[in-house]
Amino acid sequence: MKLAAIDIGSNAVRCQISSVLNQNGNVFFKKVEYVRYAIRFGEDVFNTGYISDVKVEKFIKLLQAFQLLLDVHDVDHYMICATSAMRSSINAPEILERVRQEVGMEIQVIDGETEADLINKVIFNFLDERNYLHIDVGGGSTEFNIYVNREKIASQSFEQGSIRHMHGRDSEVLWNTMRSWIETNSRKHHLSRAVGTGGNINKIYEIAGKSAGKPIFRKQIEEVASQIANTSMEDRITKLMLNPDRADVIVPASEIYLSAMKWAKLESMIVPNVGLKDGMLYSLYERYHPERFVITKIS
């Protein structure tokens, strides 16, 4: 079986196709295709309220290309989800209808709670008996989740993300609300470690030279963020090998991760390198195979 997830974020659109192997209830997801395109819907929406005509045209062509990709890979089932930027865009209904008419695809615009629930489907596989604060920073929103004994017991989504923060589309009130939520839950549930998801923390983890499965410490995140902040945009791209759409948002994103860890008084974080697209794939498999199963590998 082959499944596909198309994640339409505020910074980029991602399409992942995975083969699924089921061996006696143990499920393996093997990536066979992955395409990422920096559409940057958030730059439009968080500044003007609309997605521009130029980006809409590119978006239509991109989905048409993805449709062909799904066809040549003989994908059995797929899911398309859009998050913060599409949620906030005034012209989102027109875009969704045009996609439906011209491409024949249905896009689900999901709220922050649904986004967190989808990510939760894969996160718990990486947790142990410790109490965790999960921090997922996107371009337009940030989701916080509290895990106790590998079970999510609290969740909150905030319209705060790397692009919004970079353009100053946040407020002191919002930061204080985020801080209050984390401090309250940290005291209540005695959190001991963070879980970080999102492309920016994955890249920080890589730059820090961490080995897969090993935690990264807050001091190390601070050091990498400081190194990037003191590097020109050109050098971030040519020497640190950051994509242009990552080079400008990675520092604002790091400020959100670090703030959350400081508020929760956490010194370490695990970075499992999974996200919304992985949760979408899991959800698809779950929909068509409702029997009990265990994910043993995601690649």
C-alpha positions, 0 to 999 in steps of 0.5 A: 500500500502507498499513502500520501500526505500533502501539508500546506503550511504557512512557509512551505508545501510538502508532499510525502509518499510512503509505502506501508508494510505491515508485519504481524501488527508492526507497521513500517512507513518507508518514504519513497518520495518527498517534495518541498516547495517554499510557497510562503503563503504566510508572507502574504496573509500575515501582511495583507490578509490575502494570498496573492494571485501570483502565489495562487497560480503557482499553488494550482500548478504545484498541486497539479504536479503533485497529482501527477506524482501520486498517479505515477506512484499508484498512491492508494489514499491521500490526505491534504491539510492546510494550516495557519495561513490558509485558516487566516486568508480572506480568499481561502474559500475561493482558492479551495473551490478553484482547487476543487474545480481545476485539480479535483482535490479536496483540501481540509483546512484544519484548526490548531487542535486538529493539527496537534492531534495529528502530530500526537499520533506519531509523537508518543512513539518517541516518549518514555515515562517522563513528563514532556512539553511538546513544542511544534513551531510552524510558520503561522502557529505554535502548538503546545502539548503536555504528555504524561505517561505517554498520553496527551493531557493538555493542548493549546494552539497559538497564532504565533509562528516563525513568519508572524514573529519575523514580521512582528505580527505578534504582541506582548499580550500573546507572549504573556498568554503563552508564558502563562499557559506553559508555566501553569502546566509546568507546575501542575504536571512537573515537566522534565523534558521538551519534544521539538518538532518542525523544520527549524528545530530539525535544522538546529539539531543537525547544525549542532551535530547531534546523533539521532535519538540523542537529546539536545540541550537548551544551551546548545540550541542557544549557541546554534541560534546565536551562531546563525544570528551573527551570520549574514544571510548570504553565509547562512545559505552558502556556508551553513547550507540553509535554504533561503526560506529557512535562512530568515525564519530559523532565528525567530523560530528558535526564539519561540522554542527557547522561550517555551523551554525557559518558561517550563524550566527545561534544559533538554529536548528530544527532536524525533524529526517527525511532524504533521505529514507523518501524523497524516500518513498514520491517520490515513492508515488508521482510517482504512485499517482500524484494527490495533497496530503499532508503528515500529519505524518511520523513515 
